[in-house]
Amino acid sequence: SRLVHGLQHSILNAQRADPQAAASVQNQQDLSSKELMARAGQVLLYDIAFCIYIFAFFGAFVLQCVGFGWISGCDPSTPLPYFAATLQILFTIMAVSFGF
């Protein structure tokens, strides 16, 4: 595809322009999973937007749990609201379990 070709082309141009930087990129690609997790931990500690997202993520989970009660109070004629709420709760559970 054009995207892959363009990325390959830009990588080759970068390697020709600065071989030392290209070697640095190659070294970053050879990191172990433990080193990658350590770097991700640094992002978690110092990225303000990510920290705000964490609070919004868990706030949305709590709101969705409360929403189950609101759905039953409306007595819907279709199961779609329950299905949507269940999918959101499953997403939260799977996202958190992916992190561990």
VEXMAR-343186 format. One line per 8 residues: number of its first residue (from 1); their letters; for each residue x negated, y, z negated of N, C-alpha, C, O. Coordinates in nm, 4 decimals, always signed. Example, Ala and Ser with C-alpha at 12.3 -4.5 7.8 and 13.67 -1.06 7.14 Angstrom:
VEXMAR-343186
1 = as = -1.3190/-0.5690/-0.7800/-1.2300/-0.4500/-0.7800/-1.3200/-0.3300/-0.7800/-1.4236/-0.3319/-0.8465; -1.2850/-0.2250/-0.7080/-1.3670/-0.1060/-0.7140/-1.2900/+0.0030/-0.7870/-1.3409/+0.1138/-0.8039
END
This chain:
VEXMAR-343186
1 = srlvhglq = -0.0836/-0.1184/+0.0000/+0.0000/+0.0000/+0.0000/-0.0874/+0.1238/+0.0000/-0.2081/+0.1167/-0.0227; -0.0247/+0.2365/+0.0257/-0.1004/+0.3616/+0.0329/-0.1554/+0.4020/-0.1030/-0.2646/+0.4580/-0.1120; -0.0799/+0.3736/-0.2088/-0.1243/+0.4098/-0.3427/-0.2516/+0.3345/-0.3802/-0.3477/+0.3949/-0.4280; -0.2527/+0.2040/-0.3587/-0.3697/+0.1231/-0.3919/-0.4894/+0.1663/-0.3074/-0.6012/+0.1778/-0.3576; -0.4647/+0.1898/-0.1802/-0.5730/+0.2339/-0.0913/-0.6292/+0.3688/-0.1378/-0.7505/+0.3893/-0.1393; -0.5394/+0.4599/-0.1757/-0.5840/+0.5907/-0.2229/-0.6639/+0.5812/-0.3518/-0.7638/+0.6513/-0.3683; -0.6210/+0.4956/-0.4427/-0.6952/+0.4777/-0.5677/-0.8327/+0.4171/-0.5428/-0.9319/+0.4604/-0.6014; -0.8381/+0.3173/-0.4562/-0.9671/+0.2564/-0.4235/-1.0595/+0.3582/-0.3593/-1.1787/+0.3625/-0.3897
9 = hsilnaqr = -1.0050/+0.4398/-0.2710/-1.0837/+0.5415/-0.2034/-1.1387/+0.6434/-0.3030/-1.2553/+0.6819/-0.2944; -1.0555/+0.6869/-0.3969/-1.1013/+0.7846/-0.4955/-1.2057/+0.7253/-0.5894/-1.2976/+0.7954/-0.6318; -1.1925/+0.5972/-0.6222/-1.2926/+0.5314/-0.7081/-1.4259/+0.5222/-0.6349/-1.5309/+0.5486/-0.6935; -1.4223/+0.4851/-0.5080/-1.5461/+0.4760/-0.4302/-1.6135/+0.6118/-0.4168/-1.7359/+0.6216/-0.4267; -1.5349/+0.7163/-0.3946/-1.5926/+0.8507/-0.3851/-1.6532/+0.8939/-0.5180/-1.7582/+0.9581/-0.5205; -1.5884/+0.8594/-0.6270/-1.6416/+0.8940/-0.7590/-1.7718/+0.8193/-0.7866/-1.8635/+0.8747/-0.8474; -1.7804/+0.6946/-0.7425/-1.9022/+0.6173/-0.7632/-2.0175/+0.6748/-0.6821/-2.1314/+0.6768/-0.7288; -1.9890/+0.7210/-0.5622/-2.0945/+0.7817/-0.4799/-2.1401/+0.9144/-0.5379/-2.2589/+0.9464/-0.5335
17 = adpqaaas = -2.0461/+0.9928/-0.5929/-2.0778/+1.1251/-0.6442/-2.1548/+1.1173/-0.7756/-2.2473/+1.1955/-0.7975; -2.1186/+1.0256/-0.8619/-2.1826/+1.0163/-0.9935/-2.1940/+0.8695/-1.0349/-2.1037/+0.8168/-1.0998; -2.3034/+0.8032/-0.9984/-2.3176/+0.6609/-1.0314/-2.3174/+0.6332/-1.1812/-2.2717/+0.5277/-1.2253; -2.3688/+0.7285/-1.2595/-2.3731/+0.7078/-1.4043/-2.2319/+0.7049/-1.4625/-2.2034/+0.6236/-1.5505; -2.1435/+0.7920/-1.4150/-2.0051/+0.7925/-1.4620/-1.9343/+0.6643/-1.4192/-1.8515/+0.6110/-1.4930; -1.9669/+0.6153/-1.3007/-1.9063/+0.4905/-1.2537/-1.9475/+0.3738/-1.3435/-1.8668/+0.2855/-1.3725; -2.0742/+0.3742/-1.3876/-2.1202/+0.2697/-1.4787/-2.0485/+0.2801/-1.6130/-2.0193/+0.1786/-1.6762; -2.0201/+0.4034/-1.6565/-1.9477/+0.4225/-1.7812/-1.8057/+0.3675/-1.7709/-1.7560/+0.3061/-1.8653
25 = vqnqqdls = -1.7406/+0.3891/-1.6575/-1.6064/+0.3350/-1.6363/-1.6116/+0.1833/-1.6369/-1.5238/+0.1185/-1.6938; -1.7134/+0.1261/-1.5745/-1.7266/-0.0196/-1.5721/-1.7472/-0.0738/-1.7131/-1.6914/-0.1781/-1.7473; -1.8264/-0.0048/-1.7960/-1.8476/-0.0481/-1.9341/-1.7182/-0.0411/-2.0144/-1.6946/-0.1262/-2.1002; -1.6337/+0.0589/-1.9881/-1.5076/+0.0701/-2.0587/-1.4136/-0.0436/-2.0207/-1.3312/-0.0856/-2.1018; -1.4252/-0.0933/-1.8991/-1.3390/-0.2020/-1.8569/-1.3814/-0.3351/-1.9175/-1.3028/-0.4299/-1.9166; -1.5015/-0.3451/-1.9694/-1.5523/-0.4689/-2.0264/-1.5328/-0.4762/-2.1784/-1.5970/-0.5581/-2.2441; -1.4471/-0.3937/-2.2343/-1.4266/-0.3923/-2.3784/-1.3477/-0.5159/-2.4224/-1.2624/-0.5667/-2.3496; -1.3784/-0.5618/-2.5421/-1.3037/-0.6757/-2.5965/-1.1689/-0.6276/-2.6482/-1.1457/-0.5074/-2.6618
33 = skelmara = -1.0816/-0.7211/-2.6766/-0.9489/-0.6844/-2.7256/-0.9574/-0.6156/-2.8619/-0.8762/-0.5284/-2.8929; -1.0553/-0.6546/-2.9427/-1.0723/-0.5921/-3.0743/-1.1131/-0.4451/-3.0594/-1.0645/-0.3592/-3.1329; -1.2022/-0.4168/-2.9645/-1.2435/-0.2782/-2.9413/-1.1287/-0.1950/-2.8853/-1.1126/-0.0783/-2.9210; -1.0491/-0.2554/-2.7975/-0.9344/-0.1844/-2.7416/-0.8328/-0.1511/-2.8501/-0.7762/-0.0418/-2.8504; -0.8092/-0.2439/-2.9419/-0.7160/-0.2180/-3.0508/-0.7689/-0.1087/-3.1440/-0.6910/-0.0291/-3.1966; -0.8994/-0.1047/-3.1645/-0.9584/+0.0006/-3.2473/-0.9382/+0.1366/-3.1814/-0.9070/+0.2346/-3.2490; -0.9560/+0.1425/-3.0502/-0.9338/+0.2689/-2.9789/-0.7871/+0.3081/-2.9829/-0.7549/+0.4260/-2.9976; -0.6986/+0.2117/-2.9700/-0.5552/+0.2407/-2.9776/-0.5200/+0.2923/-3.1165/-0.4347/+0.3800/-3.1302
41 = gqvllydi = -0.5850/+0.2387/-3.2199/-0.5627/+0.2862/-3.3564/-0.6012/+0.4317/-3.3725/-0.5349/+0.5059/-3.4450; -0.7080/+0.4733/-3.3054/-0.7486/+0.6133/-3.3104/-0.6438/+0.7027/-3.2452/-0.6174/+0.8131/-3.2927; -0.5846/+0.6551/-3.1372/-0.4780/+0.7311/-3.0724/-0.3595/+0.7441/-3.1673/-0.2995/+0.8511/-3.1777; -0.3258/+0.6358/-3.2363/-0.2132/+0.6387/-3.3290/-0.2358/+0.7397/-3.4411/-0.1413/+0.8043/-3.4864; -0.3590/+0.7534/-3.4853/-0.3878/+0.8428/-3.5965/-0.3876/+0.9898/-3.5572/-0.3469/+1.0748/-3.6364; -0.4323/+1.0206/-3.4364/-0.4578/+1.1600/-3.4019/-0.3692/+1.2173/-3.2926/-0.3854/+1.3344/-3.2581; -0.2777/+1.1419/-3.2373/-0.1898/+1.1924/-3.1330/-0.0575/+1.2348/-3.1966/+0.0230/+1.1508/-3.2368; -0.0363/+1.3664/-3.2051/+0.0809/+1.4213/-3.2719/+0.2095/+1.3797/-3.2004/+0.3078/+1.3450/-3.2659
49 = afciyifa = +0.2099/+1.3826/-3.0687/+0.3301/+1.3459/-2.9933/+0.3687/+1.2005/-3.0215/+0.4870/+1.1689/-3.0340; +0.2701/+1.1134/-3.0314/+0.2989/+0.9737/-3.0612/+0.3575/+0.9596/-3.2010/+0.4504/+0.8813/-3.2212; +0.3051/+1.0337/-3.2970/+0.3584/+1.0280/-3.4337/+0.5034/+1.0747/-3.4376/+0.5857/+1.0158/-3.5076; +0.5349/+1.1798/-3.3630/+0.6732/+1.2270/-3.3562/+0.7611/+1.1205/-3.2916/+0.8745/+1.0983/-3.3341; +0.7082/+1.0550/-3.1889/+0.7843/+0.9504/-3.1211/+0.8171/+0.8352/-3.2167/+0.9262/+0.7786/-3.2101; +0.7248/+0.8009/-3.3041/+0.7495/+0.6921/-3.3992/+0.8705/+0.7248/-3.4867/+0.9571/+0.6399/-3.5078; +0.8762/+0.8483/-3.5374/+0.9905/+0.8867/-3.6206/+1.1200/+0.8867/-3.5387/+1.2244/+0.8441/-3.5879; +1.1135/+0.9340/-3.4150/+1.2319/+0.9333/-3.3284/+1.2748/+0.7903/-3.2966/+1.3943/+0.7615/-3.2898
57 = ffgafvlq = +1.1784/+0.7012/-3.2771/+1.2066/+0.5608/-3.2453/+1.2839/+0.4944/-3.3587/+1.3873/+0.4318/-3.3356; +1.2341/+0.5080/-3.4802/+1.3015/+0.4461/-3.5934/+1.4318/+0.5185/-3.6272/+1.5266/+0.4555/-3.6740; +1.4378/+0.6490/-3.6044/+1.5625/+0.7215/-3.6234/+1.6703/+0.6736/-3.5272/+1.7867/+0.6605/-3.5651; +1.6317/+0.6475/-3.4028/+1.7269/+0.5954/-3.3047/+1.7750/+0.4563/-3.3442/+1.8913/+0.4220/-3.3228; +1.6852/+0.3759/-3.4023/+1.7246/+0.2428/-3.4485/+1.8291/+0.2518/-3.5590/+1.9287/+0.1795/-3.5572; +1.8062/+0.3403/-3.6547/+1.9017/+0.3577/-3.7645/+2.0345/+0.4084/-3.7098/+2.1406/+0.3604/-3.7498; +2.0294/+0.5049/-3.6186/+2.1523/+0.5578/-3.5599/+2.2278/+0.4487/-3.4835/+2.3508/+0.4459/-3.4850; +2.1557/+0.3603/-3.4180/+2.2211/+0.2524/-3.3455/+2.2876/+0.1545/-3.4415/+2.3966/+0.1046/-3.4136
65 = cvgfgwis = +2.2232/+0.1269/-3.5532/+2.2852/+0.0395/-3.6534/+2.4130/+0.1025/-3.7088/+2.5123/+0.0328/-3.7293; +2.4114/+0.2326/-3.7328/+2.5313/+0.3031/-3.7775/+2.6357/+0.3014/-3.6664/+2.7557/+0.2940/-3.6928; +2.5890/+0.3082/-3.5420/+2.6793/+0.3073/-3.4275/+2.7622/+0.1812/-3.4167/+2.8730/+0.1845/-3.3634; +2.7103/+0.0696/-3.4666/+2.7901/-0.0530/-3.4680/+2.9189/-0.0325/-3.5469/+3.0255/-0.0784/-3.5058; +2.9090/+0.0356/-3.6590/+3.0281/+0.0648/-3.7379/+3.1224/+0.1582/-3.6646/+3.2442/+0.1419/-3.6725; +3.0681/+0.2557/-3.5934/+3.1516/+0.3484/-3.5175/+3.2248/+0.2756/-3.4042/+3.3402/+0.3064/-3.3744; +3.1572/+0.1791/-3.3415/+3.2204/+0.1045/-3.2324/+3.3407/+0.0277/-3.2851/+3.4475/+0.0292/-3.2239; +3.3236/-0.0384/-3.3972/+3.4353/-0.1168/-3.4509/+3.5508/-0.0281/-3.4953/+3.6655/-0.0727/-3.4958
73 = gcdpstpl = +3.5229/+0.0964/-3.5327/+3.6278/+0.1899/-3.5712/+3.7103/+0.2377/-3.4524/+3.8250/+0.2793/-3.4690; +3.6527/+0.2317/-3.3327/+3.7239/+0.2771/-3.2124/+3.8105/+0.1685/-3.1511/+3.9011/+0.1995/-3.0736; +3.7861/+0.0447/-3.1826/+3.8590/-0.0689/-3.1265/+3.8589/-0.0657/-2.9730/+3.9640/-0.0493/-2.9111; +3.7400/-0.0814/-2.9118/+3.7325/-0.0743/-2.7656/+3.7972/-0.1965/-2.7002/+3.8034/-0.3046/-2.7588; +3.8444/-0.1766/-2.5785/+3.9091/-0.2861/-2.5057/+3.8076/-0.3697/-2.4281/+3.8437/-0.4703/-2.3670; +3.6824/-0.3290/-2.4302/+3.5771/-0.3998/-2.3575/+3.4606/-0.4280/-2.4519/+3.4394/-0.3529/-2.5470; +3.3852/-0.5339/-2.4276/+3.2708/-0.5638/-2.5145/+3.1443/-0.4855/-2.4779/+3.0404/-0.5049/-2.5409; +3.1509/-0.3988/-2.3789/+3.0315/-0.3285/-2.3326/+2.9640/-0.2412/-2.4385/+2.8410/-0.2379/-2.4419
81 = pyfaatlq = +3.0368/-0.1705/-2.5248/+2.9673/-0.0941/-2.6290/+2.8855/-0.1843/-2.7232/+2.7745/-0.1489/-2.7629; +2.9408/-0.2994/-2.7579/+2.8660/-0.3935/-2.8430/+2.7436/-0.4474/-2.7684/+2.6366/-0.4649/-2.8267; +2.7611/-0.4731/-2.6402/+2.6506/-0.5240/-2.5589/+2.5382/-0.4217/-2.5513/+2.4212/-0.4569/-2.5659; +2.5730/-0.2947/-2.5284/+2.4721/-0.1887/-2.5198/+2.3992/-0.1712/-2.6537/+2.2769/-0.1569/-2.6576; +2.4756/-0.1725/-2.7625/+2.4142/-0.1571/-2.8947/+2.3231/-0.2745/-2.9267/+2.2162/-0.2562/-2.9850; +2.3643/-0.3940/-2.8891/+2.2817/-0.5124/-2.9124/+2.1527/-0.5056/-2.8321/+2.0463/-0.5420/-2.8822; +2.1615/-0.4592/-2.7074/+2.0406/-0.4458/-2.6260/+1.9425/-0.3462/-2.6866/+1.8214/-0.3686/-2.6850; +1.9952/-0.2358/-2.7401/+1.9060/-0.1372/-2.8006/+1.8386/-0.1927/-2.9258/+1.7206/-0.1664/-2.9491
89 = ilftimav = +1.9102/-0.2669/-3.0042/+1.8502/-0.3251/-3.1243/+1.7483/-0.4318/-3.0857/+1.6426/-0.4419/-3.1480; +1.7790/-0.5111/-2.9841/+1.6816/-0.6103/-2.9360/+1.5562/-0.5423/-2.8821/+1.4452/-0.5912/-2.9031; +1.5732/-0.4300/-2.8129/+1.4571/-0.3555/-2.7645/+1.3678/-0.3117/-2.8795/+1.2455/-0.3236/-2.8722; +1.4295/-0.2610/-2.9859/+1.3515/-0.2161/-3.1015/+1.2756/-0.3330/-3.1625/+1.1570/-0.3212/-3.1932; +1.3429/-0.4443/-3.1798/+1.2790/-0.5626/-3.2407/+1.1634/-0.6113/-3.1544/+1.0561/-0.6429/-3.2059; +1.1850/-0.6176/-3.0230/+1.0794/-0.6668/-2.9334/+0.9631/-0.5684/-2.9242/+0.8475/-0.6099/-2.9165; +0.9927/-0.4382/-2.9249/+0.8855/-0.3388/-2.9177/+0.7978/-0.3451/-3.0427/+0.6753/-0.3376/-3.0335; +0.8604/-0.3588/-3.1584/+0.7833/-0.3669/-3.2824/+0.7038/-0.4973/-3.2873/+0.5880/-0.4977/-3.3292
97 = sfgf = +0.7644/-0.6068/-3.2454/+0.6916/-0.7342/-3.2477/+0.5777/-0.7357/-3.1459/+0.4772/-0.8037/-3.1670; +0.5921/-0.6620/-3.0365/+0.4833/-0.6513/-2.9396/+0.3615/-0.5827/-3.0013/+0.2473/-0.6159/-2.9698; +0.3877/-0.4873/-3.0891/+0.2781/-0.4161/-3.1555/+0.2001/-0.5014/-3.2536/+0.0877/-0.4671/-3.2902; +0.2581/-0.6109/-3.2959/+0.1888/-0.6983/-3.3894/+0.1542/-0.8233/-3.3192/+0.0946/-0.9130/-3.3788
END
